[in-house]
Amino acid sequence: MWDLVAGPFLAAAGLLVVAGVPKIVDPLPLVRALRGAGLPVHRQVVRGFAVLEVALGVWALAAPGRYAALLVAAAYLVFTSFVGRVLRRGGILGSCGCFGKPDTPATRTHLVLTALAALTALLVAVDPPASVWAGVDGATVTTAGLAVVIGFLAWQVMAVLPTTSPAAIRTTAAPTRKG
């Protein structure tokens, strides 16, 4: 199973790190997003969870195994639940701050990607690799490269694509005067 899901799993673990760091630096976007979704939290709680998110991502990258994969799956199930809640409530205007962007709202694509990341991690938990980084060979390097590409594309879909919609472009364009 590892051979099939290694790239997506490593990408999901890497995204935990990439998405967690901005929340450590500035937890307020996520605090606002959680409050907007009806979940009041304090800034220090968000920062603490972001530290755990980064630590989990690093652990899953360095030593992907059953327990790391189960925790990655749990994290992505929480994210999926949150995005689903936001979408059911009509969405939020701002970002959760996961990608350091000021205005990347939750989308259905975001929901699908986080659910797929959870599923991938569950598959790894069911059949974890015996040893990933021992005896690094060409296939391992290719898998790591694939993980980087998958992670980058997932980031593009979640953080950049929502800003290219006609509504997003209209809200960021400067008003023009006729006269």
C-alpha positions in Angstrom: 0.0 0.0 0.0 2.8 2.4 0.9 4.1 2.4 -2.7 0.7 3.7 -3.9 0.1 6.4 -1.3 3.6 7.5 -0.2 3.6 10.6 -2.4 0.2 11.9 -1.3 0.8 11.0 2.4 4.2 12.8 2.4 2.5 15.8 0.7 -0.2 15.8 3.3 2.4 15.7 6.1 4.4 18.5 4.5 1.2 20.6 4.2 0.7 20.3 7.9 4.1 22.0 8.4 3.6 24.6 5.7 0.1 25.4 7.0 1.0 25.4 10.6 3.9 27.8 10.6 1.9 30.9 9.6 -0.6 30.1 12.4 2.2 30.0 14.9 3.4 33.4 13.7 0.0 35.0 13.4 -2.9 33.0 14.9 -5.5 35.7 14.5 -6.8 34.8 11.0 -7.7 31.3 12.3 -9.1 32.7 15.5 -11.4 34.9 13.4 -12.3 32.1 11.1 -13.2 29.8 14.0 -15.2 32.5 15.7 -17.0 33.2 12.4 -17.9 29.5 12.3 -19.3 29.7 15.8 -16.3 28.2 17.6 -14.9 30.8 20.0 -11.3 30.1 20.8 -8.4 32.1 22.3 -5.2 33.0 20.3 -2.9 30.9 22.5 -5.1 27.8 22.0 -4.8 28.3 18.2 -1.0 28.8 18.5 -0.6 25.7 20.6 -2.5 23.6 18.1 -0.4 25.1 15.3 2.7 24.0 17.1 1.3 20.5 17.4 0.3 20.6 13.7 3.9 21.4 12.7 5.4 18.8 15.1 3.0 16.2 13.7 3.9 17.0 10.1 7.6 16.8 10.8 7.2 13.5 12.7 5.1 12.0 9.8 7.7 13.2 7.3 10.7 11.9 9.3 9.2 8.6 10.5 6.0 7.7 8.7 4.4 4.9 10.6 1.1 3.7 12.0 0.7 6.2 14.9 1.9 9.2 12.9 -0.5 8.3 10.1 -3.4 7.9 12.6 -2.7 11.4 14.0 -2.3 12.9 10.5 -5.7 11.3 9.6 -7.3 12.7 12.7 -5.9 16.2 11.9 -7.3 16.1 8.4 -10.6 14.8 9.6 -10.8 17.8 12.0 -9.9 20.1 9.1 -12.5 18.4 6.9 -15.2 18.8 9.6 -14.3 22.5 10.0 -14.4 23.2 6.2 -17.7 21.4 6.0 -19.1 23.4 8.9 -18.0 26.7 7.3 -19.5 25.7 3.9 -22.8 24.7 5.6 -22.9 28.1 7.3 -22.5 29.9 4.0 -18.7 30.3 4.0 -16.6 32.9 5.6 -15.2 36.0 4.1 -11.6 35.7 5.3 -9.0 33.0 5.5 -8.1 30.6 8.2 -4.5 31.8 7.8 -3.2 28.3 6.9 -1.3 29.5 3.9 -0.5 33.0 5.0 -2.9 34.5 2.5 -5.3 37.1 3.7 -8.3 36.0 1.7 -8.5 32.3 0.8 -11.9 31.2 1.9 -13.0 27.5 2.3 -14.2 25.8 -0.9 -15.7 22.5 -1.8 -12.4 21.6 -3.4 -10.7 22.3 -0.1 -13.2 20.0 1.6 -12.4 17.2 -0.9 -8.7 17.6 -0.6 -8.7 17.5 3.2 -10.9 14.4 3.1 -8.6 12.7 0.6 -5.6 13.5 2.8 -7.4 11.9 5.8 -8.2 8.8 3.7 -4.6 8.6 2.5 -3.3 8.8 6.1 -5.8 6.1 7.1 -4.5 3.8 4.4 -0.9 4.3 5.6 -2.0 3.6 9.2 -3.6 0.3 8.1 -0.5 -0.8 6.2 2.5 1.4 7.3 5.9 1.2 5.7 8.5 -1.0 7.3 11.3 1.5 6.7 11.1 4.6 4.5 14.4 6.4 4.7 16.8 3.5 5.3 18.7 2.8 2.1 17.4 5.8 0.1 17.4 4.8 -3.6 16.1 6.3 -6.8 12.5 5.3 -6.1 12.5 7.0 -2.7 13.9 10.2 -4.2 11.2 10.0 -6.9 8.5 9.5 -4.3 9.8 12.5 -2.3 9.8 14.6 -5.4 6.2 13.5 -6.2 5.2 14.4 -2.7 6.6 18.0 -3.2 4.7 18.3 -6.5 1.4 17.0 -5.0 1.8 19.3 -2.0 2.4 22.3 -4.2 -0.6 21.5 -6.4 -2.8 21.0 -3.4 -1.6 24.4 -2.0 -2.4 26.0 -5.4 -5.9 24.5 -5.3 -6.6 25.6 -1.7 -4.8 28.9 -1.5 -4.5 30.3 -5.0 -7.5 29.0 -7.0 -10.2 30.6 -4.8 -8.6 34.0 -5.4 -9.1 33.6 -9.2 -12.8 33.4 -9.2 -14.7 36.3 -10.8 -16.1 37.4 -7.4 -12.6 37.4 -5.8 -11.2 39.4 -8.7 -14.0 41.9 -8.5 -13.4 42.4 -4.7 -9.7 43.0 -5.2 -9.8 45.2 -8.2 -9.6 49.0 -7.7 -12.8 50.8 -8.6 -12.7 52.7 -11.8 -14.3 56.1 -12.3 -16.1 57.2 -15.4 -16.1 60.7 -16.0 
